[in-house]
Amino acid sequence: MLLPQEIIRKKRDGGALGTEEIASFVSGLVSGAVTEMQASALAMAVFFRGMTRDEAVALTLAMRDSGDVLAWAGEALPGPVLDKHSTGGVGDNVSLLLAPMVAACGGFVPMISGRGLGHTGGTLDKLEAIPGYTAKPDNALFRRVVREAGCAIIGQTENLAPADKRLYAIRDVTATVESIPLITASILSKKLAAGLDGLVMDIKTGSGAFMPTLEQSRALAASIVAVANGAGLKTTALITDMNEALAPAAGNAVEVINAIDNLTGHRRDDRLIAVTLALGAEMLVTGGLAATLDEARGRLDAALASGAAAETFGRMVAALGGPADLMERPVKHLPAAPLIRPVYAGTAGCVAAVETRALGLAVVALGGGRTRAADPIDPAVGLTDLAAPGETVDSGRPLALVHARDEAQFERAAAAVRAAYRLGAGGSRPPLIAERLTETEA
């Protein structure tokens, strides 16, 4: 093993690390030969000095190879293995629609999802609101569900990219989370370990995004696309708007219900469906399941309209231990808050803007997210019927419905929701999909 302090020194002084140096450091990170202090020092050096594309590729591959790497060739799947990853937002239940829609079109989606981070909701937390759902199945069950249902949405297992787990925990307490090379390697190491044939990235931008400015979002998207393709994973990225909640529901059980209602046709949320179709089209084209994006969108639309996507989601849930009749009776199975009450604006008017991050933090304060990693989640709480920019709110149209445990929770959430909305002249809404990046543009 190379001396960790010499690797740190080289990066501190602005040098480019070689593949062997990076692999040695990552290996030591997993074995314990590299201390937390040394890992913190390298993370800070990377934060200030950055990494070249080759360095980021080497870091991604070393972290991928620090644990299990799935291979699907032995399963003889009759279609490509595809996935998407989002940088997170508010009311973003795209994964719950997208995985079964793509599976219904012939793709296989082993989607390894995360928990909520800060004000953003986590797909894994949402699925754990479903009684009996096994979010961390063993490898045999995971493979069987992917093979038979076409998709399985689960959490990161202990042996998948363990170097990322250790480094992320260190970054979280050393103010180095925002380093683009480290974000890139963290995301892609897990996706590469999943044995994918293709990936699409959903990079959020706006007031509810992890990267709030278009410039920051573009830099992250370019890095991920360049490094993923450099590591041999065909990847495109869409930069999508998060200046308002993507769906009118934010929370865990309430978002599962929202997704089920969209899958079964009980409702159609235009923004949610549009982003899902755009991401799904990229996946189908990348996997060779459609020749053009327009053809791909048509296939996905048909899977949604016919009920095939809903049926696929139901099969996945049942195969992972959830209720067999969840799609028919979601309200029967999913937890509900004891107090559900509207929040009205102080005066009537048109919604001019929303501080989306504040809505996400309101859900966290209700207990629907975490302030510490060990905090439990209350799956029942959240916000629904969120008013969107351009809508008129008055005594008949609330800003939102708050789902709370008690009166005190409701009052705090109501105040946060009112503070998040600005009424006035209706401004223009940014485009839902701001940019598309491919390998040649990254």
Buried (B, 14 or more C-beta within 10 A) or exposed (E): EBEBEEBBEBBBEEBBBBBEBBBBBBBBBBEEEBEBEBBBBBBBBBBEBBBEBBBBBBBBBBBBBBBBBBEBEEBEBEBBBBBBBBBBBBBBBBBBBBBBBBBBBBBBBBBBBBBBBBBBBBBBBBBBBBEEBBBEBEEEBBBBBBBEBBBBBBBBBEEBBBBBBBBBEBBEEBEBBEBBBBBBBBBBBBBBBBBBBBBBBBBBBBBBBBBBEBEBBBBBBBBBBBBBBBBEBBBBBBBBBBBBBBBBBBBBBBBBBBBBBBBBEEBEBEBBBBBBBBBBBBBBBBBEBBEEBEBBBBBBBBBBEEBBBBBBBBBBBBBBBBBEEBBEEBEEBBBEBEEBBBBBBEEEBBBBBBBBBBBBBBBBBBBBBBEEEEEEBBBBBBBBBBBBBEEEBEEEBBBBBBBBBEEEBBBBBBEBBBEBBEBEEBEEBBEBBBBBBBEEEB
